[in-house]
Amino acid sequence: MSVTTTETQTQSYSPVTMDQELERVKKIFSTEFCEGIPDQLPPPIKWDDSIPHAPKRPIQIDEETFKLAIKNALRYFPAKHHAELSLEFAEELKRFGHIYMFRLMPTSYEMKAYPIGIYPGRCNQANAIMLMIQNNLDKKVAQYPWELVTYGGNGSVFSNWGQYRLVFKYLSEMEVDQTLVMYSGHPLGLFPSHPDAPRVVVTNGMVIPNYSSRMDYEKMYATGVSIYGQMTAGSYCYIGPQGIVHGTTITVMNAGRKYLDTEDLRGKVFITSGLGGMSGAQGKAGVICNSVTVVAEINEAALKKRHSQGWIMEISDSLEHLVERIKKARKEKEVVSIAFHGNIVDVWERLAKEDELLVELGSDQTSLHNPFHGGYYPVGLSFQESNEMMVKDPNTFKERVQDSLRRHVEAINKLTEKGMKFWDYGNSFLLEASRAKADILGKDGKFKYPSYVQDIMGDIFSLGFGPFRWVCSSGLDSDLDLTDKIAAQVIEKLLEKKSILEKSRLQHKDNLHWIVEAKSHHLVVGSKARILYSDAEGRRNIAEAFNKAVGDGTLKGPVVISRDHHDVSGADSPYRETSNVYDGSHNTADMAVQNFVGDSFRGATWIALHNGGGTGWGESINGGFGLVLDGTPDASRRAEMMLRWDVLNGVTRRAWGRNENAEDAIKKAMEEDPKLKITLPHHADTFVLDSAFASFSK
């Protein structure tokens, strides 16, 4: 790959107006970031109970594990601090089951995404990565910001605050011919590379397959040698609940089309659970789809956070009030989102007692990839009681969780028998319910209910449409508004093409409506970001238009593009992203690994590969990227080359798995690019297979 001169030059992007606070923060960054871990330790922090905190990790720490964890943590510090810090870290292990190094958490500035001109890096690629990391740890965005957990209960950015400080030191020093290597939160170091290489390469939770159990994870996390990066937590690409709201909107909208034969969900009720991290999007998505949406949440702090941010319209803490409110909203065809402060099992059981079916659509977004450590709260226990029991009596807590899952499924079964449609939202609900011996399997031994990817989103992924994202690094609302308009114009032009597939045309129309209406839904939490489902051609054209607007000064700062790992090519996960792959390869991980590698030499600014994701440690391999559009021809070249591969890799794999949509999409892509040559499947007739088996069985 050639190296262009534009890549080696760094353009300065100063904030349009530099107020006193930004000036102060800029000075702090220029000193603290470059310092890394300070030689003189800062004083211990004052604990703040007003901030949501992660539950204690459920691990019994023996002497060997304890000493290894302390020894591993102390290697970040010179020996003169070891006596003091060893006692402090021992207390953190005892209290939290992990060493977070709270003393090193920055207190001189607010943690959030700042305009890119504030950051002290020597190249804007590094500055953009710093912006994205700080957004992941913003208290308005992150689930447990002090514990460096962005979402999902344990989706970590780093293992400890010492790593945060070292990473920002390296990013501040980074030149365009260096690459920062990240081992599960640990910055291994800056290595010489070249301008076309990624600036950062991230791997999270990459373990030998036989050591990928939950207890393996807990021990590795306790000793500081691995983290669970979830998806966009550990890849620095999270954009708050907006990151999933579009996908949830598409899911609910297409569920209405498929199950209820309607384009308008007015008067239809959608019930689900979870408002903590990614699940916080559900209320907003339901409103966008015009439904009556009820979301149960046991954690009052999470519920109030989403209500204050405008993602939930009403709150109820009475089951009887909730039922009457549903009846009224249903009858009057209100468009409303209601958060129920309580347990979702209570909601399902109460609705199952009604003679009238009050709910048409149901799902669940509790963090069941992490069922016994704060991802799922059993019925009959308060939030606080659960947090205490999971630490003090983990065996009893596990029994309570599994009993709750059995009741959960029993109530859902009663409602689906009356006509409700239910789907697994890729959170391991079906998997954990089956492990709890709930009545979740049909007579054929398969799950009674589909995964939403399997039944709804899989065919959309197979067309190449998935969650494309961007962040306006200027921090300006006006830049975000302009990118919305640019993206809409690109889609309008695509819709004018007679050659696009009709199935793709419907997706483009849905997404045009989404982007035109996006601002009115007040989706931004944290960085000035947007999400839009698009295919390979759409993503490339949008990126090219953004880059041009940055280059001519129409946009006042670079645009960072990325995507969710939950995408066309980003994740191999048999209970979610690859649940609709039926050629037997749904348990393989070639697609996600190849995507990570292919993005690395096609132009990504940074890349990440993770074990885990929404379905749990050991249940998925997934990856993501970030790419900085700085207005240069080089950025345009990178985006053109990388975005095509990043989508078509997954479309091709799905086509080889005999998905009709994917076959149609990849054939169309080959018509448009003569250098793209794909191995397509020949389909075997059922009669031939039956005859062959009859011969084999003789």
C-alpha positions in Angstrom: 0.0 0.0 0.0 1.4 3.4 -0.9 2.0 6.1 1.6 0.8 9.6 0.6 2.2 12.8 1.9 -1.1 14.0 3.2 -1.0 11.4 5.9 2.2 12.6 7.4 0.8 16.1 7.9 -1.3 17.0 10.9 -3.8 19.8 10.5 -4.8 21.7 13.7 -8.5 21.8 14.5 -9.1 24.4 17.2 -12.5 24.8 18.7 -14.5 27.5 17.0 -14.8 29.3 20.3 -12.3 28.6 23.1 -14.0 29.5 26.4 -12.1 29.7 29.7 -13.1 26.2 30.8 -11.9 24.6 27.5 -8.7 26.6 27.8 -8.2 25.3 31.4 -8.8 21.7 30.3 -6.5 22.0 27.3 -3.6 23.0 29.7 -4.4 20.1 32.0 -4.4 17.7 29.1 -1.1 19.0 27.9 0.6 18.2 31.2 -1.4 15.2 32.7 -1.6 13.2 29.5 2.1 13.5 28.8 3.0 12.6 32.4 1.3 9.2 32.3 1.4 7.6 35.8 2.7 10.4 38.0 5.9 9.9 40.0 4.3 11.5 43.0 1.0 9.7 43.7 -2.2 11.7 43.8 -4.1 11.5 47.1 -6.7 8.8 47.5 -10.1 9.7 46.1 -13.2 10.5 48.2 -15.8 7.8 47.5 -19.0 9.0 45.8 -22.1 6.9 46.3 -24.1 9.2 44.0 -22.3 7.5 41.1 -23.6 4.0 40.0 -21.0 1.4 41.0 -20.4 -2.1 39.7 -21.2 -5.0 42.1 -18.3 -6.8 43.7 -16.9 -9.4 41.4 -17.9 -12.9 42.5 -14.6 -14.6 42.9 -13.1 -16.4 45.9 -9.5 -15.1 46.0 -7.0 -17.6 47.3 -3.5 -16.7 48.4 -1.9 -17.5 45.0 -4.5 -15.4 43.1 -4.2 -12.6 45.7 -0.5 -12.3 45.5 -0.5 -12.5 41.7 -3.1 -9.8 41.4 -1.1 -7.5 43.7 2.2 -8.3 42.0 0.7 -7.6 38.6 -0.8 -4.3 39.7 2.5 -3.1 41.4 4.5 -3.5 38.2 3.0 -0.3 36.9 4.8 1.6 39.7 8.3 2.1 41.0 9.3 0.1 44.0 9.1 3.2 46.3 5.3 3.1 46.1 4.9 -0.7 46.6 4.5 -0.8 50.4 1.7 1.9 50.3 -0.1 0.7 47.2 0.1 -3.0 48.1 -2.2 -2.4 51.2 -4.5 -0.1 49.1 -4.8 -2.7 46.3 -5.4 -5.4 48.9 -8.3 -3.4 50.2 -9.7 -2.9 46.7 -9.5 -6.7 46.0 -11.3 -7.4 49.3 -14.0 -4.8 48.7 -14.5 -5.1 45.0 -12.9 -8.3 43.8 -10.7 -6.3 41.4 -8.0 -3.7 41.5 -9.3 -0.5 39.8 -6.5 1.8 41.0 -9.1 4.4 42.0 -6.4 6.7 43.2 -5.3 7.3 39.6 -8.7 8.3 38.4 -8.5 11.8 37.0 -10.2 14.5 39.1 -8.9 17.7 37.6 -11.3 17.6 34.6 -14.7 16.2 33.7 -14.6 13.0 31.8 -16.3 13.5 28.5 -15.6 13.9 24.8 -14.0 17.3 24.1 -13.5 19.1 20.8 -10.6 17.5 19.0 -8.5 20.7 19.2 -8.3 20.3 23.0 -6.2 17.2 22.8 -2.4 17.4 22.8 -1.5 14.6 20.4 0.9 15.0 17.6 -1.5 13.5 15.0 -5.2 13.9 14.8 -5.7 10.2 14.6 -4.4 9.9 18.1 -6.5 12.9 19.2 -9.6 11.3 17.8 -9.0 8.1 19.7 -8.6 10.0 23.0 -11.9 11.7 22.3 -13.6 8.4 21.7 -12.1 6.8 24.9 -13.2 9.6 27.1 -16.7 9.4 25.7 -16.9 5.8 26.7 -16.1 6.8 30.3 -18.4 9.8 30.5 -20.7 9.4 33.5 -23.7 10.3 31.3 -22.7 7.5 28.9 -21.0 4.8 31.0 -22.9 2.3 33.2 -20.2 2.2 35.9 -17.7 5.0 35.0 -15.5 4.7 38.1 -15.0 1.0 37.3 -14.3 1.7 33.7 -17.4 -0.2 32.6 -19.2 1.3 29.7 -22.2 -1.1 29.4 -23.4 -4.6 29.8 -22.5 -4.9 33.5 -18.8 -5.8 32.8 -18.0 -4.3 29.4 -14.7 -2.6 30.2 -12.6 0.0 28.5 -9.5 -0.8 30.6 -8.8 -2.9 33.7 -7.6 0.0 35.8 -6.9 3.7 35.8 -3.2 3.2 35.6 -3.7 1.8 32.1 -5.9 4.8 31.2 -3.1 7.1 32.1 -0.5 5.2 30.2 -2.6 4.9 27.1 -3.1 8.7 27.1 0.6 9.2 27.5 1.3 7.0 24.5 -1.4 8.6 22.4 0.0 12.1 23.2 3.4 11.0 22.0 2.3 9.0 19.0 3.6 9.9 15.6 2.0 8.7 12.3 4.6 6.0 11.9 3.9 4.3 15.3 1.2 1.8 16.4 0.0 1.4 20.0 -0.6 -2.3 20.9 -3.3 -3.0 23.5 -3.5 -6.4 25.3 -6.9 -6.6 27.0 -6.7 -3.1 28.5 -2.9 -3.1 28.9 -0.8 -0.8 26.7 2.0 -3.0 25.6 3.8 -0.1 24.0 4.3 2.1 21.0 5.9 0.2 18.1 7.4 1.5 14.9 5.1 0.9 12.0 4.1 3.1 9.0 1.4 5.7 8.2 -0.9 3.2 6.5 -0.9 0.9 9.5 -3.5 1.3 12.3 -2.5 3.7 15.0 -3.9 1.3 17.6 -4.5 -2.4 17.6 -6.8 -3.7 20.3 -7.4 -7.3 21.4 -9.7 -8.0 24.4 -10.2 -11.4 26.1 -8.3 -13.4 23.5 -7.7 -16.6 25.3 -6.9 -20.2 24.4 -10.3 -21.8 23.7 -10.2 -24.3 26.5 -9.7 -21.4 29.0 -12.8 -19.4 28.1 -15.2 -20.3 30.9 -16.8 -17.7 33.2 -14.5 -18.7 36.1 -11.5 -18.4 33.8 -12.6 -14.9 33.0 -13.1 -14.0 36.7 -9.6 -15.1 37.6 -8.0 -13.4 34.6 -9.9 -10.2 35.4 -9.1 -10.3 39.1 -5.4 -10.7 38.3 -5.5 -7.9 35.8 -4.5 -9.9 32.7 -7.7 -9.8 30.7 -10.9 -7.8 30.3 -14.3 -8.4 28.8 -14.5 -5.7 26.2 -18.1 -6.3 25.3 -18.4 -4.9 21.8 -17.9 -1.1 21.5 -16.8 -0.6 25.1 -13.3 -2.1 24.6 -13.0 -0.8 21.1 -13.7 2.8 22.1 -16.7 3.2 19.7 -19.7 3.4 22.1 -22.0 6.3 21.4 -24.5 5.9 24.2 -27.9 4.3 23.9 -28.3 5.9 20.5 -25.9 3.2 19.4 -28.6 0.6 19.5 -31.8 2.7 19.2 -31.8 2.5 15.4 -31.3 -1.3 15.4 -34.0 -1.7 18.0 -36.3 0.6 15.9 -35.7 -1.5 12.8 -36.3 -4.7 14.8 -39.6 -3.5 16.3 -40.7 -2.0 13.1 -40.0 -5.2 11.1 -41.5 -7.3 13.9 -44.7 -5.4 13.3 -44.5 -6.1 9.6 -43.7 -9.8 10.0 -45.8 -10.8 13.0 -48.7 -8.2 12.9 -48.8 -7.3 9.2 -48.8 -3.6 10.0 -46.5 -0.6 9.2 -47.9 1.4 12.1 -47.8 0.1 15.7 -50.3 2.6 17.2 -52.4 0.8 19.8 -49.9 -2.2 19.8 -48.0 -2.9 23.0 -44.3 -3.9 23.2 -43.0 -5.1 26.5 -39.4 -5.7 27.4 -36.8 -5.1 30.2 -33.6 -3.3 30.9 -32.6 0.4 30.9 -29.0 0.2 32.0 -26.7 0.4 29.0 -27.5 -0.6 25.4 -31.0 -1.6 26.6 -31.7 2.0 27.5 -32.6 2.6 23.8 -35.8 0.5 24.0 -38.2 3.1 25.2 -37.1 5.6 22.5 -37.2 3.0 19.8 -40.7 2.0 20.7 -41.9 5.6 20.5 -40.3 6.0 17.1 -42.3 3.0 16.0 -45.5 4.6 17.4 -46.1 1.8 19.9 -47.1 1.6 23.6 -43.7 0.5 25.1 -43.2 -0.8 28.6 -39.7 -1.4 29.9 -39.1 -2.9 33.4 -36.0 -1.9 35.3 -35.1 -3.0 38.8 -32.3 -0.4 39.2 -33.9 2.9 40.1 -30.8 4.9 39.3 -30.7 3.5 35.8 -34.4 4.2 35.3 -34.2 7.8 36.5 -31.1 8.4 34.4 -33.0 7.4 31.2 -36.0 9.4 32.3 -33.9 12.5 32.9 -32.3 12.1 29.5 -35.7 11.9 27.8 -35.4 8.2 26.7 -38.5 7.3 28.8 -41.6 9.4 29.1 -43.4 8.0 32.2 -42.5 6.0 35.3 -44.7 3.6 37.2 -44.0 1.6 40.3 -47.4 -0.1 40.7 -48.4 -3.2 38.8 -52.1 -2.4 39.0 -51.4 1.2 37.8 -49.3 -0.2 35.0 -52.0 -2.5 33.8 -54.6 0.2 33.8 -52.1 2.6 32.0 -51.5 0.0 29.3 -55.2 -0.5 28.8 -55.8 3.2 28.4 -52.8 3.8 26.1 -53.8 0.8 24.0 -57.4 1.9 23.7 -56.5 5.5 22.8 -53.6 4.5 20.6 -51.1 6.6 22.5 -47.5 6.8 21.5 -45.8 6.5 24.9 -42.9 4.8 26.7 -43.4 3.7 30.3 -40.7 2.5 32.6 -41.8 0.1 35.4 -39.7 0.3 38.5 -39.7 -3.4 39.4 -39.0 -6.9 38.1 -40.0 -7.9 34.6 -41.1 -11.3 35.8 -43.8 -9.6 38.0 -45.0 -7.8 34.9 -45.2 -10.9 32.7 -47.0 -12.9 35.4 -49.5 -10.1 36.1 -50.3 -9.7 32.4 -50.7 -13.5 32.0 -53.6 -13.4 34.5 -55.6 -11.0 32.3 -58.3 -12.6 30.2 -57.6 -10.0 27.5 -54.3 -10.2 25.7 -52.7 -6.8 26.4 -49.4 -7.2 24.7 -48.6 -8.1 21.1 -44.8 -8.0 21.1 -42.3 -9.0 23.7 -38.6 -9.4 24.2 -35.9 -9.0 26.9 -32.6 -7.0 27.1 -31.3 -7.9 30.5 -27.6 -8.7 30.5 -28.0 -12.4 30.6 -24.5 -13.0 29.2 -23.6 -12.1 32.9 -26.6 -13.7 34.7 -25.2 -14.3 38.2 -23.1 -11.1 38.6 -25.5 -8.3 38.1 -26.8 -8.9 34.6 -30.1 -10.4 35.7 -32.0 -9.6 39.0 -34.3 -12.4 40.2 -37.9 -11.8 41.1 -38.6 -11.5 44.8 -35.4 -9.7 45.7 -34.7 -6.0 45.7 -31.8 -4.5 43.8 -29.8 -4.1 47.0 -30.7 -7.5 48.3 -29.5 -9.1 45.0 -26.3 -7.2 45.0 -25.5 -8.4 48.6 -26.6 -12.0 48.0 -24.6 -12.4 44.7 -21.4 -11.7 46.8 -22.2 -13.2 50.2 -24.1 -16.3 49.0 -23.5 -16.8 45.3 -24.8 -20.4 45.2 -28.2 -19.3 46.6 -28.2 -16.3 44.3 -27.6 -18.6 41.3 -30.6 -20.7 42.4 -32.8 -17.6 42.7 -31.8 -16.4 39.2 -32.6 -19.8 37.6 -35.9 -20.1 39.5 -36.7 -16.6 38.3 -35.9 -17.6 34.7 -38.2 -20.6 34.9 -41.1 -18.3 36.1 -40.1 -15.7 33.4 -40.5 -18.3 30.6 -43.6 -19.8 32.1 -45.4 -16.5 32.0 -44.1 -15.7 28.4 -45.4 -19.2 27.3 -48.8 -18.4 28.6 -48.9 -15.1 26.7 -47.6 -16.5 23.5 -50.3 -19.2 23.6 -52.8 -16.3 23.5 -51.1 -14.8 20.5 -48.1 -12.6 21.7 -45.0 -12.8 19.6 -41.7 -13.1 21.6 -38.1 -13.0 20.5 -34.6 -13.3 22.1 -32.8 -10.0 21.7 -29.3 -11.6 21.5 -28.7 -11.3 25.2 -28.5 -15.1 25.9 -32.0 -15.2 27.3 -32.8 -18.5 25.5 -29.5 -20.0 26.4 -29.6 -19.1 30.1 -33.3 -20.1 30.3 -32.4 -23.5 28.9 -29.5 -23.9 31.3 -32.0 -23.1 34.1 -34.2 -26.0 32.8 -37.0 -23.6 31.9 -39.7 -24.8 29.5 -38.0 -23.1 26.5 -37.4 -26.0 24.2 -39.9 -27.4 21.6 -40.6 -31.1 20.9 -37.8 -31.0 18.3 -35.3 -29.9 20.9 -34.9 -26.4 19.5 -35.8 -23.2 21.2 -39.5 -22.2 21.1 -38.6 -18.6 20.2 -36.3 -17.1 17.6 -33.4 -14.8 18.0 -34.2 -11.4 16.6 -31.3 -11.8 14.2 -32.5 -15.3 13.1 -36.1 -14.1 12.5 -35.8 -10.4 11.7 -32.4 -8.8 11.4 -30.5 -11.6 9.7 -31.9 -11.0 6.3 -31.2 -7.3 6.6 -27.6 -8.0 7.5 -27.4 -10.4 4.5 -28.3 -7.5 2.2 -25.3 -5.7 3.7 -27.2 -3.2 5.9 -25.9 -2.6 9.4 -25.1 0.0 12.1 -22.8 2.5 10.5 -21.8 5.3 12.9 -20.0 8.6 13.0 -18.8 11.2 15.5 -18.3 14.9 14.8 -15.0 15.6 16.5 -15.6 19.4 16.5 -18.2 18.8 19.2 -20.5 21.2 17.3 -24.3 20.6 16.9 -24.1 22.3 13.6 -21.6 19.8 12.3 -23.9 16.9 13.4 -26.9 18.6 11.7 -24.9 19.0 8.5 -23.8 15.3 8.5 -27.5 14.3 8.8 -28.3 16.4 5.7 -25.3 15.0 3.8 -26.2 11.4 4.6 -29.8 12.0 3.6 -28.7 13.5 0.3 -26.5 10.4 -0.4 -29.4 8.0 0.3 -31.7 10.1 -2.0 -29.2 9.7 -4.8 -29.0 6.0 -4.2 -32.7 5.7 -4.4 -32.6 7.3 -7.8 -30.6 4.4 -9.2 -32.7 1.9 -11.1 -30.1 -0.9 -10.6 -30.4 -1.3 -6.8 -32.2 -4.4 -5.5 -35.8 -3.8 -4.6 -35.2 -5.4 -1.2 -32.4 -2.9 -0.6 -34.6 0.0 -1.8 -37.0 -0.6 1.1 -34.1 -0.5 3.6 -32.8 2.7 2.1 -36.3 4.3 2.4 -36.5 3.2 6.0 -33.1 4.7 6.7 -33.8 7.9 4.8 -36.8 8.4 7.1 -34.7 7.7 10.1 -31.9 10.2 9.3 -34.4 13.0 8.4 -36.2 12.5 11.7 -33.1 11.7 13.8 -32.6 15.2 15.3 -36.2 15.5 16.4 -35.8 12.4 18.6 -33.0 14.0 20.7 -30.8 10.9 20.5 -27.4 12.4 21.5 -25.9 11.4 24.8 -22.2 12.2 25.0 -20.3 12.9 21.8 -22.0 14.4 18.8 -22.7 11.1 17.2 -25.2 9.5 14.8 -26.0 6.0 13.8 -27.5 4.9 10.4 -28.1 1.5 8.9 -26.4 1.4 5.5 -24.8 -1.0 3.0 -21.4 -1.0 1.5 -22.2 1.5 -1.2 -24.1 3.8 1.1 -21.3 3.8 3.7 -18.6 4.5 1.1 -20.6 7.3 -0.4 -21.5 8.9 2.9 -17.8 8.7 4.1 -16.6 10.3 0.8 -19.1 13.1 1.2 -18.1 13.7 4.8 -14.4 13.7 4.0 -15.0 16.3 1.2 -17.0 18.5 3.6 -14.1 18.3 6.1 -11.6 19.1 3.4 -13.4 22.2 2.1 -14.1 23.5 5.6 -17.9 23.0 5.5 -17.5 20.7 8.5 -15.3 22.3 11.2 -13.5 19.2 12.3 -12.7 15.6 11.3 -15.4 13.0 11.3 -14.7 9.6 13.0 -16.6 6.7 11.4 -17.1 3.3 12.9 -19.8 0.7 13.4 -21.2 -1.6 16.0 -19.5 -5.0 16.2 -23.1 -6.3 15.9 -22.9 -5.9 12.1 -22.9 -7.7 8.8 -19.3 -9.0 9.2 -18.3 -7.9 12.7 -19.4 -10.8 14.9 -19.5 -14.6 14.8 -22.0 -15.5 17.5 -24.3 -18.6 17.1 -27.0 -17.2 19.4 -27.1 -13.8 17.7 -25.3 -12.5 14.6 -24.8 -15.8 12.9 -27.9 -17.5 14.2 -29.4 -17.4 10.7 -26.4 -19.2 9.1 -27.6 -22.8 8.5 -24.6 -24.5 6.8 -23.1 -25.6 10.1 -20.6 -22.8 10.3 -22.5 -20.7 12.8 -20.0 -21.7 15.5 -16.9 -20.8 13.5 -15.1 -17.4 13.8 -13.3 -17.0 10.5 -15.5 -14.1 9.4 -14.8 -11.8 12.5 -11.1 -12.6 12.5 -10.7 -12.1 8.8 -12.6 -8.8 9.1 -10.2 -7.6 11.8 -7.2 -8.5 9.8 -8.6 -7.2 6.5 -9.5 -3.8 8.0 -6.0 -3.5 9.4 -4.3 -3.3 6.0 -7.1 -1.5 4.2 -6.9 1.8 6.1 -8.5 1.6 9.5 -7.2 4.1 12.1 -7.7 1.6 14.8 -9.0 -2.0 15.0 -10.3 -4.3 17.8 -11.0 -8.0 18.2 -12.9 -9.3 21.2 -13.9 -12.5 22.9 -17.5 -12.2 24.1 -20.1 -9.5 23.3 -23.7 -9.4 24.2 -24.0 -13.1 24.3 -21.2 -13.7 26.8 -17.6 -14.6 27.3 -16.8 -17.6 25.1 -20.0 -17.3 23.1 -18.8 -14.9 20.4 -15.8 -13.5 18.6 -16.3 -9.9 17.3 -14.4 -6.9 16.1 -14.7 -3.3 15.2 -12.8 -0.3 13.8 -12.5 3.4 13.8 -11.4 5.5 10.8 -10.7 9.3 10.9 -11.9 11.3 8.0 -9.7 14.4 8.1 -10.5 15.9 4.7 -7.4 14.5 2.9 -7.2 12.4 -0.2 -5.5 9.7 1.9 -8.6 9.5 4.1 -10.8 9.1 1.1 -8.6 6.3 -0.2 -8.7 4.5 3.1 -12.5 4.7 3.4 -13.1 3.5 -0.1 -10.9 0.5 0.2 -11.8 -0.5 3.8 -15.6 0.0 3.9 -16.2 -2.1 0.9 -14.3 -5.1 2.5 -15.8 -4.5 5.9 -19.3 -5.1 4.6 -18.8 -7.5 1.7 -16.8 -10.0 3.7 -19.9 -10.8 5.8 -22.3 -10.7 2.8 -20.1 -13.2 1.0 -19.9 -15.5 4.0 -23.7 -15.4 4.3 -24.1 -16.0 0.6 -21.9 -19.1 0.9 -24.3 -20.1 3.7 -27.0 -20.1 1.0 -28.8 -17.0 2.2 -30.9 -15.7 -0.7 -30.6 -12.0 0.2 -26.8 -12.3 0.5 -26.5 -14.1 -2.8 -28.5 -11.4 -4.5 -26.4 -8.6 -2.8 -23.0 -10.1 -3.6 -23.9 -10.8 -7.3 -24.9 -7.1 -7.6 -21.7 -6.1 -6.0 -19.7 -8.2 -8.4 -21.5 -6.5 -11.3 -20.3 -3.1 -10.1 -16.7 -4.1 -9.3 -15.0 -6.3 -11.9 -12.1 -7.0 -9.4 -14.5 -8.6 -6.9 -14.7 -12.3 -7.7 -16.7 -14.5 -5.2 -17.2 -18.2 -4.8 -20.9 -18.8 -5.0 -22.8 -21.9 -3.9 -24.5 -24.4 -6.1 -27.7 -25.5 -4.4 -28.4 -29.2 -3.9 -31.9 -30.5 -4.5 -33.7 -32.1 -1.6 -34.4 -35.2 -3.7 -30.7 -35.7 -4.3 -29.9 -35.5 -0.6 -32.7 -37.9 0.3 -31.5 -40.4 -2.3 -27.9 -40.1 -1.1 -28.9 -40.7 2.5 -31.1 -43.7 1.5 -28.0 -45.1 -0.2 -25.8 -44.3 2.8 -28.2 -46.0 5.2 -28.3 -49.3 3.4 
